[in-house]
C-alpha cells in the first residue's frame, strides 16, 4: 500500500497511534521483570517465535515455496533485521544494565531521529511546525521523567545500556521510514495489502537474524565473558512471553503499520513519546502511587506537540 500525504487525525487514527505506545510501555515493564529469568536476546527470539506460531493460521501461506515473498526476500530481510531481529533485542539489552528512567529518556529521542533520517535520506523537509511539535513533546517527556524536579534529570548517569537504547531508537526510525517509503516493485501487492502476511514476511526473515544472535548469546558470549546464560522456567516466563508475543508483537505492529501509512513516520514518532508517559502511569498503578501534577503537565505538553505537528 503506498503511503499517502499525512491525513487528519480521525478517532480511528488516534486509536491506532495510542495503542502501540501503551503496549510498548507494558513491554518495557515486562522486559525489566524478565531480567534474570531469560537472557535478553533469547527473550526476543522466543517472543517472535511464539508470535509467528500465533500468526500461522492467518498468514502461513507466505512461507510456502511458491509464495511471492521469495523473489523479494531482500526487502523483507532488511525489515525483519531492523524491526524483529535488532530493535527489541537492543531494548532488552538496555534494560539489563540501564535504569527504566534512562531507557525511557533515550527512547524519547525517536522523533528527532525520524526527522533527521527523513531529511537526510528520504527527501522529507523538516518544517518549523514539525520541529516545534517535536520539541514540545520532548519537553513533556522530560517533565514526566524528572517527576517535576529538574534536578533529578540533571543527575541522570548514562551507562552502556543507554547506548543500546539509543541504537534501538535510530533503528526504529530507519525501520519506520523504510516501511513508509518502499521502493517501487519491492513489495508484492498480495503481501503488502494483507497486514498479517506483511508481518509474517518480516517475522520469518527476522527470526533468522534473531536466531543467529541468540546462538551467539549462548555459545560465543560465554566464551568471551565467562558468564553462562540460563532460563528459569515457570509461570512468570510463560505469562511474560504471552504478553510480549500478543501485545507488543502482533497488535502493536499491526496498529503501528496502519498508523504510519495514514499519517507518516514523523507524526507517528511524536505519538511514540506517549510511551514513557504510559510507563509512568503503569508504574504508578503497580506501585500503588497515584498520578501527580507533573503527569498532567507532561501529558499536556506531549499532546500539544502532537497537535502542533499535525495541523495543516
C-alpha positions as CSV (number, residue, x, y, z in Angstrom):
1,X,0.0,0.0,0.0
2,X,1.5,3.3,-1.0
3,X,1.9,6.0,1.7
4,X,-0.3,9.0,1.0
5,X,0.1,12.5,2.4
6,X,-0.4,12.8,6.1
7,X,-4.2,12.7,6.9
8,X,-6.1,14.5,9.6
9,X,-6.3,12.8,13.0
10,X,-9.6,10.9,13.0
11,X,-10.7,9.0,16.1
12,X,-9.7,5.7,14.4
13,X,-6.3,7.1,13.5
14,X,-5.8,8.4,17.1
15,X,-6.7,4.9,18.4
16,X,-4.1,3.3,16.1
17,X,-1.5,5.8,17.3
18,X,-2.3,5.4,21.0
19,X,-2.4,1.6,21.3
20,X,1.2,0.9,20.3
21,X,2.8,3.2,22.9
22,X,0.6,1.7,25.6
23,X,1.6,-1.8,24.6
24,X,5.3,-0.8,24.3
25,X,5.2,0.7,27.8
26,X,4.0,-2.7,29.1
27,X,6.7,-4.4,27.0
28,X,9.4,-2.3,28.9
29,X,7.9,-3.3,32.2
30,X,7.8,-7.0,31.3
31,X,11.3,-6.8,29.8
32,X,12.6,-5.4,33.1
33,X,10.8,-8.1,35.0
34,X,12.3,-10.8,32.8
35,X,15.9,-9.8,33.7
36,X,17.4,-12.9,35.4
37,X,14.6,-15.1,34.1
38,X,15.7,-15.3,30.5
39,X,18.6,-13.7,28.6
40,X,17.6,-10.6,26.7
41,X,18.4,-11.8,23.1
42,X,16.8,-15.1,23.9
43,X,13.7,-13.4,25.1
44,X,13.5,-11.5,21.8
45,X,13.8,-14.8,19.9
46,X,11.2,-16.7,22.0
47,X,8.8,-13.7,21.7
48,X,8.9,-13.7,17.9
49,X,8.8,-17.4,17.6
50,X,5.6,-17.6,19.6
51,X,4.2,-14.6,17.6
52,X,4.9,-16.4,14.3
53,X,3.1,-19.5,15.6
54,X,0.1,-17.5,16.6
55,X,0.0,-15.8,13.2
56,X,0.3,-19.0,11.1
57,X,-3.4,-19.6,10.7
58,X,-3.8,-16.2,9.1
59,X,-0.7,-15.9,7.0
60,X,1.0,-19.3,6.9
61,X,0.7,-19.3,3.1
62,X,3.5,-16.7,2.9
63,X,6.0,-19.4,3.9
64,X,5.1,-21.8,1.1
65,X,7.7,-22.4,-1.7
66,X,5.6,-20.6,-4.4
67,X,4.9,-17.5,-2.2
68,X,5.6,-14.0,-3.6
69,X,7.8,-13.5,-0.6
70,X,10.9,-15.2,-2.0
71,X,11.5,-13.1,-5.1
72,X,11.5,-10.1,-2.7
73,X,13.3,-11.7,0.2
74,X,16.0,-8.9,0.4
75,X,13.4,-6.2,1.2
76,X,11.8,-8.3,4.0
77,X,15.2,-9.4,5.3
78,X,16.1,-5.8,5.9
79,X,12.7,-5.0,7.5
80,X,13.0,-8.2,9.6
81,X,16.5,-7.3,10.7
82,X,15.5,-3.9,11.9
83,X,12.0,-4.5,13.3
84,X,12.3,-8.0,14.6
85,X,15.9,-9.0,14.9
86,X,17.5,-5.9,16.4
87,X,15.1,-3.3,17.8
88,X,13.7,-5.2,20.8
89,X,16.9,-7.2,21.3
90,X,18.6,-3.8,21.9
91,X,15.9,-2.7,24.2
92,X,16.1,-5.8,26.3
93,X,19.8,-5.4,26.4
94,X,19.4,-1.8,27.6
95,X,17.1,-2.9,30.4
96,X,19.7,-5.4,31.6
97,X,22.2,-2.6,32.5
98,X,20.3,0.7,32.5
99,X,17.5,2.0,34.7
100,X,14.0,2.5,33.4
101,X,14.4,6.3,33.7
102,X,17.4,6.3,31.4
103,X,16.0,3.9,28.9
104,X,12.8,5.9,28.5
105,X,14.7,9.1,28.3
106,X,16.9,7.9,25.5
107,X,13.9,6.3,23.7
108,X,12.2,9.7,23.7
109,X,14.7,10.8,21.1
110,X,13.0,8.7,18.4
111,X,11.0,11.6,16.8
112,X,14.3,13.5,16.4
113,X,15.8,10.6,14.5
114,X,12.6,10.3,12.5
115,X,13.0,14.0,11.3
116,X,16.8,13.7,10.8
117,X,16.7,10.5,8.8
118,X,13.8,11.7,6.8
119,X,15.7,14.9,5.9
120,X,19.0,13.1,5.1
121,X,17.8,10.0,3.2
122,X,14.2,10.3,2.3
123,X,13.9,13.9,1.0
124,X,11.4,14.8,3.7
125,X,11.6,18.5,4.7
126,X,11.6,19.4,8.4
127,X,9.1,22.2,8.8
128,X,9.3,24.7,11.7
129,X,5.9,23.4,12.9
130,X,7.2,19.8,13.0
131,X,10.4,20.8,14.8
132,X,8.4,22.8,17.4
133,X,6.0,19.9,17.9
134,X,8.9,17.5,18.5
135,X,10.5,19.9,20.9
136,X,7.2,20.3,22.9
137,X,6.8,16.6,23.1
138,X,10.3,16.1,24.3
139,X,9.9,18.7,27.0
140,X,6.7,16.9,28.1
141,X,8.6,13.6,28.3
142,X,11.4,15.3,30.3
143,X,8.8,16.7,32.8
144,X,7.4,13.2,33.4
145,X,10.9,11.6,33.7
146,X,12.1,14.3,36.0
147,X,9.0,13.9,38.2
148,X,8.6,17.6,38.2
149,X,12.1,18.1,39.6
150,X,14.7,19.1,37.1
151,X,17.5,18.3,39.5
152,X,16.7,14.6,39.0
153,X,17.0,15.0,35.3
154,X,20.4,16.7,35.6
155,X,21.6,13.9,37.9
156,X,21.0,11.1,35.4
157,X,24.1,9.0,34.9
158,X,24.3,7.3,31.5
159,X,25.6,3.7,31.3
160,X,26.3,1.4,28.4
161,X,22.6,0.3,28.3
162,X,21.7,3.8,27.3
163,X,23.8,3.3,24.2
164,X,21.9,0.2,23.3
165,X,18.6,2.1,23.6
166,X,20.0,5.0,21.5
167,X,20.8,2.4,18.8
168,X,17.4,0.9,19.1
169,X,15.8,4.4,18.6
170,X,17.8,5.0,15.4
171,X,16.9,1.5,14.1
172,X,13.2,2.1,14.8
173,X,13.3,5.4,13.0
174,X,15.0,3.8,10.0
175,X,12.5,0.9,10.0
176,X,9.6,3.3,10.0
177,X,10.9,5.2,7.1
178,X,11.5,2.0,5.1
179,X,8.0,0.9,6.0
180,X,6.6,4.2,4.7
181,X,8.7,4.6,1.6
182,X,9.1,1.2,-0.2
183,X,10.9,1.2,-3.5
184,X,8.6,0.7,-6.5
185,X,8.1,-3.1,-7.1
186,X,9.9,-4.1,-3.9
187,X,6.8,-5.5,-2.2
188,X,4.3,-7.7,-3.9
189,X,0.7,-6.4,-3.5
190,X,-0.6,-9.8,-2.2
191,X,1.7,-9.3,0.9
192,X,1.7,-5.6,1.3
193,X,-2.1,-5.3,1.2
194,X,-2.5,-8.1,3.9
195,X,-1.3,-6.9,7.3
196,X,-0.9,-10.5,8.6
197,X,1.1,-11.6,5.5
198,X,3.2,-8.4,5.7
199,X,4.1,-9.1,9.3
200,X,4.7,-12.8,8.7
201,X,7.2,-12.0,6.0
202,X,9.1,-9.7,8.3
203,X,8.9,-12.2,11.2
204,X,10.1,-15.1,9.1
205,X,13.2,-13.2,8.0
206,X,13.7,-11.5,11.3
207,X,13.7,-14.8,13.2
208,X,16.7,-15.9,11.0
209,X,18.6,-12.9,12.3
210,X,17.3,-13.3,15.9
211,X,18.2,-17.0,15.9
212,X,21.8,-16.2,14.8
213,X,22.1,-13.6,17.6
214,X,20.6,-16.0,20.2
215,X,23.2,-18.7,19.2
216,X,25.9,-16.1,19.8
217,X,24.4,-15.3,23.2
218,X,24.5,-18.9,24.3
219,X,27.8,-20.1,22.7
220,X,30.0,-17.2,21.8
221,X,29.3,-14.7,24.7
222,X,30.0,-17.2,27.5
223,X,33.4,-17.9,25.9
224,X,34.2,-14.2,25.9
225,X,32.8,-13.2,29.3
226,X,32.8,-16.5,31.3
227,X,29.1,-16.0,32.2
228,X,26.7,-18.8,31.4
229,X,23.1,-17.8,30.3
230,X,20.2,-19.6,31.9
231,X,16.4,-19.9,31.8
232,X,14.1,-20.0,34.8
233,X,11.0,-21.9,33.6
234,X,7.8,-21.1,35.4
235,X,4.6,-19.1,35.1
236,X,6.4,-15.7,35.2
237,X,8.2,-16.6,32.0
238,X,5.1,-18.1,30.3
239,X,3.0,-15.1,31.2
240,X,5.6,-12.6,30.1
241,X,6.1,-14.4,26.8
242,X,2.4,-14.5,26.1
243,X,2.1,-10.7,26.7
244,X,5.1,-9.7,24.5
245,X,4.1,-12.1,21.7
246,X,0.5,-10.9,21.5
247,X,0.5,-7.3,22.6
248,X,3.7,-5.6,21.5
249,X,4.4,-8.0,18.7
250,X,1.1,-8.6,16.9
251,X,-1.3,-5.8,18.0
252,X,1.2,-3.0,18.2
253,X,3.0,-3.8,14.9
254,X,-0.4,-4.0,13.2
255,X,-1.5,-0.7,14.6
256,X,1.8,1.0,14.0
257,X,2.0,-0.1,10.4
258,X,-1.5,1.2,9.7
259,X,-0.8,4.5,11.5
260,X,2.4,5.2,9.7
261,X,0.6,4.6,6.4
262,X,-2.0,7.1,7.4
263,X,0.0,9.9,8.9
264,X,3.6,9.3,8.0
265,X,6.6,8.4,10.2
266,X,7.3,11.9,11.6
267,X,3.9,12.4,13.2
268,X,3.7,8.8,14.3
269,X,7.1,9.3,16.0
270,X,5.6,12.2,18.0
271,X,2.9,9.8,19.3
272,X,5.6,7.3,20.3
273,X,6.6,9.8,23.0
274,X,3.5,8.8,24.9
275,X,5.3,5.5,25.8
276,X,7.2,6.9,28.8
277,X,4.0,8.7,30.0
278,X,2.1,5.4,29.8
279,X,5.1,3.6,31.5
280,X,5.0,6.2,34.3
281,X,1.2,5.6,34.8
282,X,1.6,1.8,34.7
283,X,4.4,2.0,37.3
284,X,2.3,4.2,39.5
285,X,-0.5,1.7,39.3
286,X,1.7,-1.3,40.0
287,X,3.3,0.5,42.9
288,X,0.1,1.9,44.3
289,X,1.1,5.5,43.7
290,X,-1.5,8.0,42.4
291,X,-0.6,10.2,39.4
292,X,0.7,13.6,40.3
293,X,0.6,17.1,38.9
294,X,3.7,16.6,36.7
295,X,2.0,13.7,34.9
296,X,-0.7,16.1,33.8
297,X,1.8,18.8,32.8
298,X,3.8,16.2,30.8
299,X,0.6,14.9,29.1
300,X,-0.5,18.4,28.1
301,X,2.9,19.2,26.6
302,X,3.1,15.9,24.7
303,X,-0.4,16.3,23.3
304,X,0.3,19.9,22.5
305,X,3.3,18.7,20.5
306,X,1.2,16.2,18.6
307,X,-1.4,18.9,17.8
308,X,1.2,21.4,16.6
309,X,2.8,18.8,14.3
310,X,-0.5,17.5,12.9
311,X,-2.0,20.9,12.0
312,X,-2.0,21.7,8.3
